[in-house]
Amino acid sequence: MSESHIVADIRLAHSKGNVRLLRNNSGALQDRTGRWVQFGLGTGSSDLIGWMTVTVTPAMVGSKIAVFTALEVKAPKGKATQEQLDFIALVNNMGGNAAVVRSVDEARVVLHGT
């Protein structure tokens, strides 16, 4: 299965309830004047970006917060670049939730722990 199909399947399966995932295309194109315009969150940013709503512990007043979430989707034999791994590490180190996934099931484990 291609990476684009896996991305679409993950979005359909997991972008509901307490999770929202948005497609993050990154790259650059020339506009009509010939200037290069970059789009996306930048080099190494993950394919799917969004948030997971979690309830904070009662010691923290029981409020809900959105946790930044990033999924780098790869086909079965695909390999993440160093920039992608660095982005994932940064998100996780800053308190977010990020990982490389290769299937709907792997995404479910990252997003829901099951």
ZADO-1210 file (C-alpha; in nm, 4 decimals, padded with zeros to 6 digits):
<atoms>
<atom x="00.0000" y="00.0000" z="00.0000" code="MET" pos="1"/>
<atom x="00.1309" y="00.3463" z="-00.0847" code="SER" pos="2"/>
<atom x="00.2145" y="00.6079" z="00.1757" code="GLU" pos="3"/>
<atom x="-00.0653" y="00.8363" z="00.0520" code="SER" pos="4"/>
<atom x="-00.3204" y="00.5560" z="00.0987" code="HIS" pos="5"/>
<atom x="-00.1924" y="00.4852" z="00.4509" code="ILE" pos="6"/>
<atom x="-00.2163" y="00.8574" z="00.5355" code="VAL" pos="7"/>
<atom x="-00.5780" y="00.8689" z="00.4125" code="ALA" pos="8"/>
<atom x="-00.6701" y="00.5492" z="00.6006" code="ASP" pos="9"/>
<atom x="-00.5199" y="00.6800" z="00.9260" code="ILE" pos="10"/>
<atom x="-00.7056" y="01.0121" z="00.8933" code="ARG" pos="11"/>
<atom x="-01.0359" y="00.8326" z="00.8309" code="LEU" pos="12"/>
<atom x="-00.9866" y="00.5880" z="01.1169" code="ALA" pos="13"/>
<atom x="-00.8512" y="00.8222" z="01.3820" code="HIS" pos="14"/>
<atom x="-00.9532" y="01.1841" z="01.3182" code="SER" pos="15"/>
<atom x="-01.2624" y="01.1794" z="01.5358" code="LYS" pos="16"/>
<atom x="-01.3530" y="01.1787" z="01.9029" code="GLY" pos="17"/>
<atom x="-01.0667" y="01.3276" z="02.1026" code="ASN" pos="18"/>
<atom x="-00.8240" y="01.3267" z="01.8087" code="VAL" pos="19"/>
<atom x="-00.8001" y="01.5601" z="01.5099" code="ARG" pos="20"/>
<atom x="-00.5416" y="01.4985" z="01.2385" code="LEU" pos="21"/>
<atom x="-00.4751" y="01.7292" z="00.9433" code="LEU" pos="22"/>
<atom x="-00.2643" y="01.6582" z="00.6347" code="ARG" pos="23"/>
<atom x="00.0563" y="01.8604" z="00.6341" code="ASN" pos="24"/>
<atom x="00.2013" y="01.8847" z="00.2862" code="ASN" pos="25"/>
<atom x="00.5449" y="02.0464" z="00.2767" code="SER" pos="26"/>
<atom x="00.7420" y="02.1795" z="-00.0150" code="GLY" pos="27"/>
<atom x="00.7805" y="02.4782" z="-00.2434" code="ALA" pos="28"/>
<atom x="00.6259" y="02.5998" z="-00.5679" code="LEU" pos="29"/>
<atom x="00.6867" y="02.8956" z="-00.7935" code="GLN" pos="30"/>
<atom x="00.4113" y="03.1549" z="-00.8016" code="ASP" pos="31"/>
<atom x="00.3054" y="03.3430" z="-01.1162" code="ARG" pos="32"/>
<atom x="00.5882" y="03.5916" z="-01.0762" code="THR" pos="33"/>
<atom x="00.8531" y="03.3197" z="-01.0483" code="GLY" pos="34"/>
<atom x="00.9080" y="03.3584" z="-00.6742" code="ARG" pos="35"/>
<atom x="00.9408" y="03.0394" z="-00.4710" code="TRP" pos="36"/>
<atom x="00.6766" y="03.0013" z="-00.2009" code="VAL" pos="37"/>
<atom x="00.7280" y="02.7446" z="00.0737" code="GLN" pos="38"/>
<atom x="00.4316" y="02.5685" z="00.2298" code="PHE" pos="39"/>
<atom x="00.3788" y="02.3318" z="00.5200" code="GLY" pos="40"/>
<atom x="00.5308" y="02.3475" z="00.8652" code="LEU" pos="41"/>
<atom x="00.8847" y="02.3137" z="00.7371" code="GLY" pos="42"/>
<atom x="01.1538" y="02.0609" z="00.6587" code="THR" pos="43"/>
<atom x="01.1066" y="01.7399" z="00.8527" code="GLY" pos="44"/>
<atom x="00.7554" y="01.8173" z="00.9731" code="SER" pos="45"/>
<atom x="00.5268" y="01.5153" z="00.9924" code="SER" pos="46"/>
<atom x="00.2621" y="01.4071" z="00.7394" code="ASP" pos="47"/>
<atom x="-00.0235" y="01.4310" z="00.9886" code="LEU" pos="48"/>
<atom x="-00.0433" y="01.7148" z="01.2408" code="ILE" pos="49"/>
<atom x="-00.3117" y="01.7748" z="01.4978" code="GLY" pos="50"/>
<atom x="-00.4028" y="01.7294" z="01.8597" code="TRP" pos="51"/>
<atom x="-00.5399" y="01.4844" z="02.1112" code="MET" pos="52"/>
<atom x="-00.7641" y="01.6134" z="02.3876" code="THR" pos="53"/>
<atom x="-00.6640" y="01.4783" z="02.7258" code="VAL" pos="54"/>
<atom x="-00.8070" y="01.5403" z="03.0687" code="THR" pos="55"/>
<atom x="-00.5551" y="01.6743" z="03.3169" code="VAL" pos="56"/>
<atom x="-00.5358" y="01.4997" z="03.6550" code="THR" pos="57"/>
<atom x="-00.7575" y="01.6261" z="03.9379" code="PRO" pos="58"/>
<atom x="-00.4488" y="01.7770" z="04.0988" code="ALA" pos="59"/>
<atom x="-00.4359" y="02.0050" z="03.7972" code="MET" pos="60"/>
<atom x="-00.7987" y="02.1194" z="03.8323" code="VAL" pos="61"/>
<atom x="-00.9371" y="01.8532" z="03.5947" code="GLY" pos="62"/>
<atom x="-00.9194" y="02.0776" z="03.2904" code="SER" pos="63"/>
<atom x="-00.8816" y="01.9474" z="02.9385" code="LYS" pos="64"/>
<atom x="-00.5876" y="02.0357" z="02.7168" code="ILE" pos="65"/>
<atom x="-00.4956" y="01.9679" z="02.3570" code="ALA" pos="66"/>
<atom x="-00.1674" y="01.7802" z="02.3157" code="VAL" pos="67"/>
<atom x="00.0155" y="01.8549" z="01.9903" code="PHE" pos="68"/>
<atom x="00.0330" y="01.5361" z="01.7852" code="THR" pos="69"/>
<atom x="00.2463" y="01.4528" z="01.4803" code="ALA" pos="70"/>
<atom x="00.2489" y="01.1279" z="01.2820" code="LEU" pos="71"/>
<atom x="00.5128" y="01.0662" z="01.0174" code="GLU" pos="72"/>
<atom x="00.3565" y="00.8064" z="00.7885" code="VAL" pos="73"/>
<atom x="00.5767" y="00.5663" z="00.5958" code="LYS" pos="74"/>
<atom x="00.5029" y="00.2838" z="00.3550" code="ALA" pos="75"/>
<atom x="00.6145" y="-00.0592" z="00.4827" code="PRO" pos="76"/>
<atom x="00.9706" y="-00.0181" z="00.3521" code="LYS" pos="77"/>
<atom x="00.9942" y="00.3603" z="00.3839" code="GLY" pos="78"/>
<atom x="01.2559" y="00.5228" z="00.6049" code="LYS" pos="79"/>
<atom x="01.2247" y="00.8492" z="00.7977" code="ALA" pos="80"/>
<atom x="01.4837" y="01.1146" z="00.7211" code="THR" pos="81"/>
<atom x="01.7025" y="01.2567" z="00.9956" code="GLN" pos="82"/>
<atom x="01.5046" y="01.5831" z="00.9733" code="GLU" pos="83"/>
<atom x="01.1804" y="01.3905" z="01.0297" code="GLN" pos="84"/>
<atom x="01.3288" y="01.2034" z="01.3270" code="LEU" pos="85"/>
<atom x="01.4543" y="01.5335" z="01.4704" code="ASP" pos="86"/>
<atom x="01.1045" y="01.6873" z="01.4370" code="PHE" pos="87"/>
<atom x="00.9493" y="01.3857" z="01.6129" code="ILE" pos="88"/>
<atom x="01.2079" y="01.4073" z="01.8937" code="ALA" pos="89"/>
<atom x="01.1424" y="01.7809" z="01.9360" code="LEU" pos="90"/>
<atom x="00.7652" y="01.7311" z="01.9605" code="VAL" pos="91"/>
<atom x="00.8062" y="01.4526" z="02.2163" code="ASN" pos="92"/>
<atom x="01.0667" y="01.6467" z="02.4182" code="ASN" pos="93"/>
<atom x="00.8326" y="01.9468" z="02.4340" code="MET" pos="94"/>
<atom x="00.5461" y="01.7382" z="02.5748" code="GLY" pos="95"/>
<atom x="00.3693" y="01.6454" z="02.2534" code="GLY" pos="96"/>
<atom x="00.3021" y="01.3042" z="02.1050" code="ASN" pos="97"/>
<atom x="00.4857" y="01.2083" z="01.7849" code="ALA" pos="98"/>
<atom x="00.5973" y="00.8897" z="01.6101" code="ALA" pos="99"/>
<atom x="00.6660" y="00.7166" z="01.2811" code="VAL" pos="100"/>
<atom x="00.3756" y="00.4885" z="01.1867" code="VAL" pos="101"/>
<atom x="00.3204" y="00.2467" z="00.9008" code="ARG" pos="102"/>
<atom x="-00.0435" y="00.1471" z="00.9444" code="SER" pos="103"/>
<atom x="-00.3793" y="00.2352" z="01.0951" code="VAL" pos="104"/>
<atom x="-00.3048" y="-00.0091" z="01.3786" code="ASP" pos="105"/>
<atom x="00.0305" y="00.1516" z="01.4621" code="GLU" pos="106"/>
<atom x="-00.1385" y="00.4936" z="01.4629" code="ALA" pos="107"/>
<atom x="-00.4059" y="00.3616" z="01.7013" code="ARG" pos="108"/>
<atom x="-00.1373" y="00.2486" z="01.9487" code="VAL" pos="109"/>
<atom x="00.0301" y="00.5918" z="01.9369" code="VAL" pos="110"/>
<atom x="-00.2975" y="00.7807" z="01.9678" code="LEU" pos="111"/>
<atom x="-00.4925" y="00.5596" z="02.2054" code="HIS" pos="112"/>
<atom x="-00.2403" y="00.3251" z="02.3663" code="GLY" pos="113"/>
<atom x="-00.4221" y="00.0131" z="02.2483" code="THR" pos="114"/>
</atoms>
